[in-house]
Amino acid sequence: MSARKERLNVIAYPYRNTTPQEQQRISLDRLLNYITDVVYPYSPYYRKVFKVRAIDPTVIRSYEDFRRAVPLTFKEDIVANLPEFTVAPSDPVRPSNFDVEALASHHFDGYRRAAQHSGTRDIFGLRSEEERVREQYLFEWQPVHFQMSGGSTGRAITTGYTVHDLALMSRTGAWLYQLNGLISQEDVWLNLLPAAPHLGIYAALLVPYTNGQPNVNTFGGKVMPTERQIEIAVETGCSAILALPSYLTHWLRTAKKLLDEGRIKPFGKIKVAICVGEPLTEPYRAMLKELFSSIGCGDVSVLEGMSSTELRSGGFYECSEGSKLHMDPEYFYPEILHPETREPVEPGEPGVFVWSHIDWRGTAILRYWTGDYVSGGMVWDECAHCKLTMPRLRTPIWRAERDFTKIRGARVEYVALQDAVRSVPGVRTYQIIVRKQVAEDPSSRDLLDIYLAEGPEIDRERLSDLVQEAVKMQVELRADSIIFESADEIEARLFSKKLKAEWIVDQRNQFTDAVKS
């Protein structure tokens, strides 16, 4: 056994009383062992990559070695070679169609020991030892659960989980329940994420259940009316909410309306709201907290979380507001790379989030280029709030290639434009339209229209001036028109086409796409 493996076998993974440098070294050691013991022998895709590049994985000793040896993996690579990303040894019962190795005999010794305690599957004593050993083998290597990405680009990814992997997903409960101590075992989760075969539904189901946590799933507004979701939240006395922040905005405003009309009882104590799927900036967080206060929940912690179908974990979260996303270095190795040079950036510098799986089975990925631009970069240190040492992604995060545009020649980040509008006191909801002055002429002037719904007793002329000032200060542009509509009219458009709110609609692309087709 190598010194590296021996050291990892005797030391529990440290989150306290350790230095960031030591923790990072252990995380890298785990990654390199995973490549040697699992990825290289059993991953058809990466085995082929290593052979083509004439790389012996056992000689990879450092991060620089790893970076030079393992190329970045892009979504296109996975879509084009999806079956090859499943790690699986050559099966003595069903031989593999790919160039992979068979398991060594000592693995089956471990399965044999585990088979002696196979539980309720053997209450009748009818299965042979061979069958029970085979079952343990399948628990580690056979995918039994599958999820799909949202496919917003038209190229959905399917990932497979073995029984081994489902235990790792369950581990996400530590991030939800232990990082901040806000939630007790008896607290009820309310999941407002939209229904689809994606991680947002499955993780929100499986993580609470496997951690013994009460859990109510509504499957979003297209499955269950928002009003009924709110009634359930009151009836169950939910303490925690998981939601897209855009839908949560609509949900809270609807709750306030029902409360004012006397159609629901006052809310119990909601302790925490986890917002996922969209960037959560500080002005956005402040707006959500104000909405919670309006329904009598004045001390709710609004926390940010993230995950993805490719990542496969139930996700990573803030331990407290503004603490930034706490990564799991025991089962993932994170990198932040420059979006153009794709070289590592300095700690705290912005860049694109890249990660590698550690010790996962099923779909296994190394150096995945997420396309997510982490505006504050990554720091690997002790968090000032929870006192745990681990890497943290300093949000907000947006798409490096899609979350900005050019308006009248100026580069505009969508997050900045949204914050400029939503942070103005008195703005209840809004939608921003970017269009051409002459719709059929791509060379005509860009126009910026802002549709607003104001709060009660707000002077429209004054609010219009404040929004103009905020947009000018934030993105150095002036809106061509500000149009006031009712909140119902705007929110009907926000959610008319997608599961997430369309805060910004760029109508210029409609003509461009028509020309291309």
C-alpha positions as semicolon CSV with decimal commas, in nm:
position;residue;x (nm);y (nm);z (nm)
1;M;0,000;0,000;0,000
2;S;0,132;0,346;-0,089
3;A;0,209;0,596;0,187
4;R;-0,066;0,817;0,053
5;K;-0,333;0,544;0,077
6;E;-0,211;0,430;0,417
7;R;-0,236;0,783;0,553
8;L;-0,590;0,824;0,420
9;N;-0,698;0,492;0,569
10;V;-0,610;0,593;0,924
11;I;-0,709;0,961;0,934
12;A;-1,071;1,074;0,943
13;Y;-1,134;1,358;0,702
14;P;-1,065;1,679;0,898
15;Y;-1,303;1,975;0,906
16;R;-1,180;2,120;1,235
17;N;-0,835;2,169;1,384
18;T;-0,670;2,157;1,045
19;T;-0,512;2,402;0,804
20;P;-0,662;2,470;0,462
21;Q;-0,336;2,350;0,306
22;E;-0,351;2,014;0,487
23;Q;-0,716;1,965;0,401
24;Q;-0,655;2,049;0,037
25;R;-0,367;1,801;0,026
26;I;-0,586;1,525;0,168
27;S;-0,864;1,608;-0,080
28;L;-0,616;1,587;-0,367
29;D;-0,478;1,257;-0,235
30;R;-0,829;1,115;-0,227
31;L;-0,887;1,232;-0,583
32;L;-0,564;1,077;-0,712
33;N;-0,639;0,747;-0,537
34;Y;-0,987;0,752;-0,691
35;I;-0,839;0,799;-1,036
36;T;-0,594;0,512;-0,984
37;D;-0,834;0,268;-0,813
38;V;-1,168;0,340;-0,985
39;V;-1,159;0,582;-1,277
40;Y;-0,867;0,446;-1,476
41;P;-0,955;0,076;-1,447
42;Y;-1,336;0,108;-1,478
43;S;-1,427;0,428;-1,666
44;P;-1,444;0,361;-2,041
45;Y;-1,423;0,731;-2,123
46;Y;-1,127;0,832;-1,906
47;R;-0,943;0,504;-1,962
48;K;-0,948;0,589;-2,332
49;V;-0,838;0,948;-2,260
50;F;-0,541;0,831;-2,052
51;K;-0,436;0,575;-2,313
52;V;-0,457;0,822;-2,601
53;R;-0,247;1,071;-2,403
54;A;-0,007;0,795;-2,290
55;I;-0,060;0,891;-1,924
56;D;0,011;0,650;-1,640
57;P;-0,223;0,770;-1,361
58;T;0,003;0,628;-1,090
59;V;0,266;0,893;-1,165
60;I;0,027;1,183;-1,100
61;R;0,156;1,323;-0,771
62;S;0,054;1,691;-0,759
63;Y;-0,219;1,931;-0,867
64;E;0,001;2,045;-1,156
65;D;0,046;1,681;-1,264
66;F;-0,329;1,630;-1,241
67;R;-0,406;1,944;-1,442
68;R;-0,164;1,848;-1,719
69;A;-0,278;1,485;-1,732
70;V;-0,656;1,526;-1,719
71;P;-0,822;1,748;-1,980
72;L;-1,132;1,950;-1,906
73;T;-1,461;1,770;-1,959
74;F;-1,740;1,967;-2,127
75;K;-2,112;1,902;-2,149
76;E;-2,070;1,815;-2,516
77;D;-1,826;1,538;-2,423
78;I;-2,077;1,381;-2,186
79;V;-2,372;1,408;-2,425
80;A;-2,173;1,249;-2,707
81;N;-2,031;0,966;-2,494
82;L;-2,287;0,922;-2,216
83;P;-2,262;0,540;-2,164
84;E;-1,883;0,568;-2,134
85;F;-1,906;0,792;-1,826
86;T;-2,050;0,510;-1,613
87;V;-1,773;0,348;-1,410
88;A;-1,819;-0,028;-1,401
89;P;-1,574;-0,318;-1,398
90;S;-1,596;-0,599;-1,647
91;D;-1,869;-0,816;-1,499
92;P;-1,804;-1,193;-1,480
93;V;-2,177;-1,252;-1,537
94;R;-2,234;-0,980;-1,797
95;P;-1,903;-0,885;-1,961
96;S;-1,860;-0,516;-2,049
97;N;-1,875;-0,389;-2,406
98;F;-1,596;-0,146;-2,319
99;D;-1,225;-0,172;-2,250
100;V;-1,233;-0,192;-1,869
101;E;-1,071;-0,419;-1,614
102;A;-1,229;-0,687;-1,396
103;L;-1,244;-0,653;-1,018
104;A;-0,966;-0,812;-0,818
105;S;-1,064;-1,108;-0,598
106;H;-1,014;-0,915;-0,271
107;H;-1,316;-0,699;-0,358
108;F;-1,537;-1,008;-0,345
109;D;-1,399;-1,092;-0,001
110;G;-1,548;-0,761;0,114
111;Y;-1,880;-0,837;-0,057
112;R;-1,887;-1,175;0,113
113;R;-1,847;-1,015;0,455
114;A;-2,119;-0,761;0,380
115;A;-2,350;-1,036;0,254
116;Q;-2,361;-1,187;0,602
117;H;-2,571;-0,887;0,713
118;S;-2,809;-0,837;0,421
119;G;-3,113;-0,768;0,640
120;T;-3,475;-0,790;0,535
121;R;-3,393;-0,928;0,190
122;D;-3,330;-1,270;0,350
123;I;-3,610;-1,313;0,605
124;F;-3,709;-1,644;0,442
125;G;-3,352;-1,777;0,421
126;L;-3,398;-1,876;0,056
127;R;-3,111;-1,695;-0,115
128;S;-2,775;-1,858;-0,157
129;E;-2,451;-1,697;-0,048
130;E;-2,363;-1,648;-0,415
131;E;-2,681;-1,446;-0,470
132;R;-2,617;-1,232;-0,163
133;V;-2,255;-1,166;-0,266
134;R;-2,377;-1,075;-0,613
135;E;-2,620;-0,829;-0,457
136;Q;-2,338;-0,651;-0,273
137;Y;-2,147;-0,623;-0,599
138;L;-2,449;-0,466;-0,767
139;F;-2,501;-0,227;-0,477
140;E;-2,165;-0,072;-0,561
141;W;-2,166;-0,083;-0,940
142;Q;-2,516;-0,109;-1,086
143;P;-2,699;0,224;-1,141
144;V;-3,047;0,199;-0,990
145;H;-3,163;0,562;-1,002
146;F;-3,144;0,812;-1,289
147;Q;-3,185;1,187;-1,319
148;M;-3,194;1,424;-1,613
149;S;-3,076;1,781;-1,651
150;G;-3,324;2,051;-1,741
151;G;-3,196;2,046;-2,097
152;S;-3,225;2,424;-2,141
153;T;-2,980;2,397;-2,432
154;G;-3,166;2,105;-2,583
155;R;-2,896;1,857;-2,476
156;A;-3,010;1,691;-2,158
157;I;-2,768;1,478;-1,954
158;T;-2,876;1,165;-1,771
159;T;-2,678;1,056;-1,464
160;G;-2,698;0,721;-1,287
161;Y;-2,665;0,648;-0,914
162;T;-2,573;0,317;-0,756
163;V;-2,680;0,228;-0,401
164;H;-2,330;0,343;-0,300
165;D;-2,402;0,686;-0,453
166;L;-2,740;0,727;-0,288
167;A;-2,561;0,710;0,047
168;L;-2,335;0,995;-0,067
169;M;-2,638;1,200;-0,168
170;S;-2,782;1,140;0,179
171;R;-2,463;1,299;0,315
172;T;-2,597;1,633;0,191
173;G;-2,812;1,632;0,504
174;A;-2,506;1,744;0,700
175;W;-2,494;2,059;0,489
176;L;-2,865;2,124;0,543
177;Y;-2,898;2,033;0,910
178;Q;-2,559;2,071;1,074
179;L;-2,385;2,372;0,918
180;N;-2,599;2,626;1,099
181;G;-2,815;2,442;1,353
182;L;-3,125;2,627;1,233
183;I;-3,327;2,312;1,169
184;S;-3,413;2,035;1,413
185;Q;-3,511;1,679;1,331
186;E;-3,880;1,758;1,383
187;D;-3,894;2,060;1,152
188;V;-4,095;2,018;0,829
189;W;-3,940;2,094;0,490
190;L;-4,158;2,239;0,216
191;N;-4,017;2,186;-0,134
192;L;-4,152;2,436;-0,391
193;L;-3,923;2,329;-0,677
194;P;-4,096;2,245;-1,008
195;A;-4,168;1,887;-1,108
196;A;-3,927;1,723;-1,353
197;P;-3,690;1,422;-1,341
198;H;-3,406;1,645;-1,221
199;L;-3,190;1,677;-0,912
200;G;-3,402;1,954;-0,760
201;I;-3,691;1,710;-0,714
202;Y;-3,507;1,389;-0,636
203;A;-3,256;1,537;-0,391
204;A;-3,533;1,725;-0,212
205;L;-3,718;1,394;-0,175
206;L;-3,431;1,159;-0,093
207;V;-3,210;1,372;0,133
208;P;-3,480;1,452;0,392
209;Y;-3,619;1,097;0,386
210;T;-3,282;0,929;0,432
211;N;-3,207;1,171;0,716
212;G;-3,542;1,117;0,891
213;Q;-3,673;1,466;0,813
214;P;-4,045;1,544;0,757
215;N;-4,084;1,660;0,398
216;V;-4,372;1,795;0,185
217;N;-4,326;1,827;-0,192
218;T;-4,561;2,046;-0,397
219;F;-4,387;2,000;-0,737
220;G;-4,428;2,367;-0,822
221;G;-4,706;2,595;-0,938
222;K;-4,779;2,406;-1,262
223;V;-4,872;2,093;-1,064
224;M;-5,029;2,240;-0,749
225;P;-5,180;2,590;-0,740
226;T;-4,975;2,838;-0,541
227;E;-5,272;2,911;-0,314
228;R;-5,298;2,542;-0,218
229;Q;-4,924;2,524;-0,149
230;I;-4,960;2,814;0,092
231;E;-5,252;2,646;0,269
232;I;-5,038;2,331;0,311
233;A;-4,750;2,538;0,448
234;V;-4,980;2,680;0,714
235;E;-5,144;2,344;0,789
236;T;-4,816;2,156;0,829
237;G;-4,641;2,435;1,017
238;C;-4,340;2,414;0,786
239;S;-4,014;2,552;0,923
240;A;-3,800;2,543;0,610
241;I;-3,862;2,616;0,243
242;L;-3,663;2,509;-0,065
243;A;-3,739;2,712;-0,378
244;L;-3,629;2,903;-0,682
245;P;-3,599;3,264;-0,558
246;S;-3,810;3,394;-0,847
247;Y;-4,097;3,159;-0,766
248;L;-4,054;3,220;-0,393
249;T;-4,106;3,592;-0,463
250;H;-4,441;3,518;-0,628
251;W;-4,530;3,264;-0,354
252;L;-4,472;3,512;-0,073
253;R;-4,670;3,787;-0,241
254;T;-4,958;3,545;-0,291
255;A;-4,931;3,442;0,074
256;K;-4,954;3,807;0,182
257;K;-5,266;3,853;-0,030
258;L;-5,433;3,543;0,120
259;L;-5,338;3,654;0,471
260;D;-5,479;4,004;0,416
261;E;-5,804;3,855;0,282
262;G;-5,836;3,630;0,587
263;R;-5,829;3,314;0,375
264;I;-5,544;3,155;0,575
265;K;-5,438;3,155;0,935
266;P;-5,117;3,335;1,032
267;F;-4,797;3,149;0,950
268;G;-4,605;2,958;1,211
269;K;-4,235;3,018;1,248
270;I;-4,051;2,968;0,920
271;K;-3,684;2,951;1,014
272;V;-3,499;2,923;0,686
273;A;-3,548;2,950;0,312
274;I;-3,295;2,782;0,083
275;C;-3,281;2,948;-0,259
276;V;-3,137;2,749;-0,550
277;G;-3,125;2,754;-0,929
278;E;-3,078;3,128;-0,977
279;P;-2,823;3,387;-0,858
280;L;-2,904;3,525;-0,513
281;T;-2,755;3,870;-0,469
282;E;-2,772;4,076;-0,151
283;P;-3,048;4,307;-0,284
284;Y;-3,246;3,999;-0,387
285;R;-3,198;3,847;-0,042
286;A;-3,310;4,173;0,122
287;M;-3,625;4,180;-0,091
288;L;-3,714;3,821;0,006
289;K;-3,658;3,894;0,376
290;E;-3,889;4,193;0,348
291;L;-4,155;3,971;0,190
292;F;-4,117;3,717;0,471
293;S;-4,161;3,997;0,723
294;S;-4,484;4,098;0,552
295;I;-4,636;3,757;0,639
296;G;-4,514;3,767;0,998
297;C;-4,183;3,581;0,963
298;G;-3,939;3,855;1,046
299;D;-3,629;3,654;1,136
300;V;-3,608;3,405;0,849
301;S;-3,257;3,316;0,729
302;V;-3,252;3,334;0,348
303;L;-2,964;3,112;0,239
304;E;-2,819;3,027;-0,100
305;G;-2,762;2,674;-0,230
306;M;-2,648;2,513;-0,552
307;S;-2,608;2,181;-0,729
308;S;-2,650;2,031;-1,075
309;T;-2,743;1,706;-1,242
310;E;-2,379;1,646;-1,332
311;L;-2,256;1,721;-0,979
312;R;-2,504;1,463;-0,841
313;S;-2,481;1,577;-0,478
314;G;-2,790;1,713;-0,306
315;G;-2,602;2,041;-0,307
316;F;-2,388;2,286;-0,113
317;Y;-2,519;2,572;0,098
318;E;-2,435;2,873;0,306
319;C;-2,408;2,815;0,679
320;S;-2,545;3,166;0,739
321;E;-2,647;3,462;0,528
322;G;-2,354;3,585;0,323
323;S;-2,116;3,308;0,431
324;K;-2,105;3,176;0,071
325;L;-2,139;2,821;-0,060
326;H;-1,957;2,556;0,147
327;M;-1,815;2,283;-0,079
328;D;-1,755;1,918;0,022
329;P;-1,381;1,856;-0,035
330;E;-1,402;1,495;0,080
331;Y;-1,607;1,390;-0,223
332;F;-1,536;1,670;-0,474
333;Y;-1,221;1,849;-0,582
334;P;-1,295;2,212;-0,684
335;E;-1,101;2,445;-0,914
336;I;-1,159;2,801;-1,036
337;L;-1,019;2,869;-1,383
338;H;-0,986;3,181;-1,595
339;P;-1,272;3,182;-1,849
340;E;-1,040;3,244;-2,144
341;T;-0,695;3,103;-2,057
342;R;-0,845;2,819;-1,848
343;E;-0,553;2,851;-1,610
344;P;-0,603;2,851;-1,231
345;V;-0,672;3,193;-1,081
346;E;-0,553;3,323;-0,746
347;P;-0,770;3,258;-0,437
348;G;-1,064;3,497;-0,432
349;E;-1,027;3,587;-0,800
350;P;-1,332;3,537;-1,024
351;G;-1,343;3,250;-1,269
352;V;-1,530;2,945;-1,394
353;F;-1,614;2,666;-1,149
354;V;-1,459;2,330;-1,238
355;W;-1,493;2,017;-1,023
356;S;-1,404;1,647;-1,011
357;H;-1,588;1,362;-0,842
358;I;-1,415;1,171;-0,563
359;D;-1,521;0,814;-0,473
360;W;-1,848;0,820;-0,668
361;R;-1,970;0,526;-0,876
362;G;-2,233;0,542;-1,148
363;T;-2,171;0,849;-1,362
364;A;-1,821;0,975;-1,275
365;I;-1,674;1,297;-1,412
366;L;-1,333;1,463;-1,384
367;R;-1,259;1,835;-1,432
368;Y;-1,610;1,931;-1,541
369;W;-1,628;2,279;-1,696
370;T;-1,959;2,400;-1,552
371;G;-1,969;2,730;-1,737
372;D;-2,066;2,888;-1,402
373;Y;-1,877;3,212;-1,344
374;V;-1,810;3,260;-0,973
375;S;-1,793;3,637;-0,934
376;G;-1,601;3,628;-0,604
377;G;-1,389;3,325;-0,680
378;M;-1,313;3,054;-0,425
379;V;-1,144;3,069;-0,088
380;W;-1,027;2,761;0,101
381;D;-1,017;2,855;0,467
382;E;-1,197;2,847;0,800
383;C;-1,544;3,000;0,778
384;A;-1,586;3,284;1,026
385;H;-1,944;3,170;1,101
386;C;-1,946;2,790;1,138
387;K;-1,569;2,762;1,211
388;L;-1,538;2,469;0,968
389;T;-1,248;2,452;0,725
390;M;-1,352;2,389;0,363
391;P;-1,359;2,561;0,023
392;R;-1,629;2,826;-0,028
393;L;-1,759;2,966;-0,356
394;R;-1,811;3,341;-0,327
395;T;-2,134;3,407;-0,512
396;P;-2,322;3,537;-0,703
397;I;-2,272;3,283;-0,980
398;W;-2,389;3,333;-1,335
399;R;-2,334;3,166;-1,669
400;A;-2,000;3,271;-1,814
401;E;-2,130;3,254;-2,171
402;R;-2,500;3,343;-2,139
403;D;-2,566;3,578;-1,850
404;F;-2,458;3,899;-2,014
405;T;-2,537;4,086;-2,332
406;K;-2,448;4,405;-2,517
407;I;-2,692;4,692;-2,527
408;R;-2,593;4,989;-2,743
409;G;-2,238;4,855;-2,741
410;A;-2,210;4,835;-2,361
411;R;-2,151;4,500;-2,190
412;V;-2,437;4,444;-1,943
413;E;-2,445;4,166;-1,687
414;Y;-2,802;4,049;-1,638
415;V;-2,757;4,011;-1,262
416;A;-2,643;4,374;-1,231
417;L;-2,937;4,501;-1,438
418;Q;-3,186;4,297;-1,234
419;D;-3,039;4,418;-0,905
420;A;-3,055;4,778;-1,023
421;V;-3,433;4,751;-1,063
422;R;-3,531;4,520;-0,776
423;S;-3,324;4,711;-0,519
424;V;-3,524;5,032;-0,563
425;P;-3,768;5,075;-0,270
426;G;-4,127;5,059;-0,391
427;V;-4,069;4,813;-0,677
428;R;-4,305;4,520;-0,619
429;T;-4,220;4,322;-0,932
430;Y;-4,084;4,394;-1,278
431;Q;-3,984;4,261;-1,620
432;I;-3,718;4,406;-1,850
433;I;-3,750;4,389;-2,229
434;V;-3,458;4,449;-2,466
435;R;-3,569;4,504;-2,826
436;K;-3,484;4,672;-3,153
437;Q;-3,637;5,009;-3,246
438;V;-3,728;4,849;-3,578
439;A;-3,802;4,486;-3,502
440;E;-3,704;4,355;-3,847
441;D;-3,383;4,560;-3,869
442;P;-3,093;4,413;-3,665
443;S;-2,890;4,730;-3,724
444;S;-3,148;4,961;-3,565
445;R;-3,106;5,107;-3,217
446;D;-3,136;4,890;-2,906
447;L;-3,422;4,986;-2,675
448;L;-3,455;4,906;-2,304
449;D;-3,810;4,888;-2,165
450;I;-3,883;4,831;-1,796
451;Y;-4,226;4,714;-1,685
452;L;-4,298;4,789;-1,318
453;A;-4,561;4,709;-1,057
454;E;-4,535;4,941;-0,761
455;G;-4,612;4,882;-0,397
456;P;-4,900;5,051;-0,214
457;E;-4,901;5,430;-0,184
458;I;-4,596;5,471;-0,411
459;D;-4,568;5,777;-0,634
460;R;-4,512;5,645;-0,988
461;E;-4,324;5,949;-1,115
462;R;-4,084;5,941;-0,822
463;L;-4,037;5,563;-0,856
464;S;-3,967;5,600;-1,227
465;D;-3,693;5,855;-1,155
466;L;-3,536;5,629;-0,889
467;V;-3,530;5,331;-1,125
468;Q;-3,369;5,541;-1,399
469;E;-3,101;5,658;-1,155
470;A;-3,032;5,304;-1,031
471;V;-3,000;5,161;-1,384
472;K;-2,772;5,447;-1,487
473;M;-2,549;5,395;-1,185
474;Q;-2,534;5,016;-1,212
475;V;-2,499;4,952;-1,589
476;E;-2,444;5,304;-1,731
477;L;-2,759;5,295;-1,943
478;R;-3,089;5,478;-1,941
479;A;-3,420;5,299;-1,991
480;D;-3,608;5,415;-2,300
481;S;-3,943;5,362;-2,131
482;I;-4,083;5,266;-1,793
483;I;-4,432;5,118;-1,815
484;F;-4,650;5,058;-1,510
485;E;-4,873;4,750;-1,498
486;S;-5,040;4,542;-1,228
487;A;-4,837;4,279;-1,046
488;D;-5,069;4,007;-1,180
489;E;-5,006;4,114;-1,540
490;I;-4,630;4,114;-1,499
491;E;-4,613;3,787;-1,307
492;A;-4,831;3,615;-1,566
493;R;-4,562;3,694;-1,825
494;L;-4,272;3,611;-1,593
495;F;-4,380;3,247;-1,563
496;S;-4,561;3,202;-1,894
497;K;-4,291;3,001;-2,074
498;K;-4,040;2,865;-1,823
499;L;-4,016;2,722;-1,475
500;K;-3,793;3,010;-1,374
501;A;-3,905;3,372;-1,398
502;E;-3,801;3,553;-1,715
503;W;-3,687;3,874;-1,549
504;I;-3,514;3,985;-1,872
505;V;-3,646;3,905;-2,221
506;D;-3,417;3,985;-2,513
507;Q;-3,649;4,013;-2,812
508;R;-3,360;4,099;-3,044
509;N;-3,271;3,729;-3,062
510;Q;-3,608;3,639;-3,213
511;F;-3,522;3,811;-3,540
512;T;-3,165;3,679;-3,537
513;D;-3,284;3,322;-3,482
514;A;-3,540;3,357;-3,760
515;V;-3,268;3,471;-4,001
516;K;-3,044;3,175;-3,899
517;S;-3,323;2,925;-3,955
